[in-house]
Amino acid sequence: MPDFARWQRMVYATGGCAQPIRLHGERYTLDSRTGEVLDVYRTTDEPTGFLLTACGNRRASRCPACSAVYKDDTYHLIITGLRGGKGVPEEVGLHPRAFVTFTAPSFGAVHAHRQKAGRTLPCRPRRDRPVCVHGRPKGCGVRHERNDSQVGQPLCVDCYDYVGAVLWNAHAGALWREFTRTMPSVLARLLGLTRKELRRTARLSYAKVAEYQARGLVHFHAVVRLDGPDGPADRPPDHVALDLLDRAIRRTAGQVAVQMEDRPSSPVRWGDQLDVRPVYVSSELGGLSDQRVAAYLAKYTTKGAESAGTVDRPIRYAWQIAGLNVTEHARRMIYTCFTLADMPACREVPLRQWAHMLGYRGHFSTKSRHYSITLRDLRQARADFRAEQARLIANVPAFDPAETVTVADWRYAGSGHRHGEAFWAAVAHNRIATARRIAQGRAVDGPGLEAAISRPRGRSRGSQGH
């Protein structure tokens, strides 16, 4: 059709979004002094009668195109807090900072992929072959590969504490908040200062993301940084160094706890496996490089509980659970969410609403106010750039925002592609993804980052599934 080129440009403008939002409406730009109409845009002039906009979903399982943009934005958010740029001074790269992994405690033995020196080890070897009270083996001699469907599944579903696991997920966000509130006090005590005196000496900044383990429990990866009292532009005193940050993190993680509604005698705590590693500009200095850490954190912002064998959409009714295409372990956790939601002690926790997340209801990525730029800043800069490019292509004169008024009226008209449009969206996404890979090149300086971060020092990788 003659207007195909215009429609294709609109698809490319969404980045090849898999489920774009269709809008009806119009936009008018007027001279604020005279009321003269300077520019008009109507969706009725578009080939399909709609304006397509990207859905903006962060999940790769829902929209690969939008999740790739979200991942890139998160990378820039993290890396600017490690080496500066985009308004953050480059001196921030000299501040003490650590990469920390917080894990969940054990709620029962699960199958695990264990590896040492490149060799896959038996899952849970036991010489005497003991059995649990339900008559099931307590050990497993199988050498599970990383993508084995058994990894993360309990050895005995009747021994596994599903109630404790679901409630831990539900309170993990509160436990992280308690950690960030308590750590300044711990740091002040280590320095022999009060909280008020600490504010005149140093400031803590952080950025964290959540990741699901194969056993269905979340754990957190975080960058924790020490600044001077004025934030990223201010370097902390020399005696407030990396070893002090390490001690403060470990001591705080060991003492914080959050009470659960129906288990007041069993507060929520972090697991025993806490990994704290220094972050440097280059990995040649002995720690992790800032670029590798930023790439690692950004990767997990596009994943959710679906990586643990569950679904990526809310579950409305209990009768739907039996027909879900999920692992049996995830199915039992979902059933547990629905069961607990009806108990008086848990009615304040929206477990039914977050059953598809296996109880976790916190944000997947958060940061402190002074860590770096915000996602809003990045998105606004991209929107302004694209608007300017569109103006140049359409040969529309530039208007002074101080002398114009924009009036718009948009109405939702549906979402998703129609009439075979998904094919062209996939073509656009593939071309954009290829261009992105070429532009990025090899951003990570060295192999094995995931294995290095996922495996706490001195333990096998599979031990995180205890």
Secondary structure, DSSP 8 states (H G I E B T S, - for coil): -TTHHHHHHHHHHTTS-SS-EEEEEEEEEEETTT--EEEEEEGGGSSSS-EEE------TTT-HHHHHHHHHHHHHHHHHHHH-BTTB-GGGGGS-EEEEEE----SS-B---EEETTEEE-SB--TT--B-TTS-BS-B-----TT-TTTT-BS-TTTS-HHHHHHHHHHHHHHHHHHHHHHHHHHHHHHT--HHHHHTT-EEEEEEEEEE-TTS-EEEEEEEEEEBTTBTTS---TTS-HHHHHHHHHHHHHH--B--SS-TTS-B---S-EEEEEEESSGGGSSEEHHHHHHHHHHHTT--GGGGTS-SS----GGGGGG--S-HHHHHHHHHHHHHHTSGGGTTS-TTTTGGGTT--S-SEEE-TTSS--HHHHHHHHHHHHHHHHHHHHT-----GGGEEEEEEEEEEEES--TTHHHHHHHHHHHHHHHHHHHH-S-S-SS-HHHHHHS-TTS-GGGGG-
